[in-house]
Amino acid sequence: MLPDRWQWAAEAPGVLRDASARRGAVLLLLDLDNFKAVNDTFGHRAGDAVLRAVASTLRTVVGQEDALARYGGDEFVALCSVADPHEAIAVTHELAGAVRELVVLTPGLPGQPTARISNVTAAIGAAFLPAGYGDVRGIDEAMGHADAALLEAKGMDEDRTCLVFLGAQLRQWREEPGPL
């Protein structure tokens, strides 16, 4: 079981401070695409199974020293220590790919056979925070940038990522889905 947004708010500043002192960090907001359709088609038990499978999958990608939480509804948040923007992009790819490859088998609605749910995708907004960022600015500013990137990714269509690089020059990176 993942921490919720309140536990996240309590632990994330410390994780950012630690990651920022050693290396950089990437803050990722992940929002599942068309999750309501899963609940409407297969029922809420199936939706809960998808959320558990996504949480378990994300936990395999996010390091033990990093932070991961269910932020609300079908949204997740992760804060990962990374060395540079290239590693931030790689982590973003890895999270998107891991979710995309999920196959969830779950009981369907009463009277229906087992449901096989695949093609789970997500929009991901991410903010790369260079070393030292956490000492100067807080998690709230980083969340604001990641949230803006998430909105940009969601506006591009399904299964998209958008990464903002924070530092001396603010840049934005967007990517169409494709092979990792």
Buried (B, 14 or more C-beta within 10 A) or exposed (E): EBBEBEEBBEBBBEBBBBBBEEBBBBBBBBBBBEBEEBBEBBBEEBBEBBBBBBBEBBEEBBBEEBBBBBBEEBBBBBBBBBEEBEBBBBBBBBBBBBBBEBEBEBBBEEEEEEBEBEEBBBBBBBBBBBBEBBEEBBBEBBBEBBBBBBBBBBEBEBBBBBBBBBBEEEEEBEBEBEEE
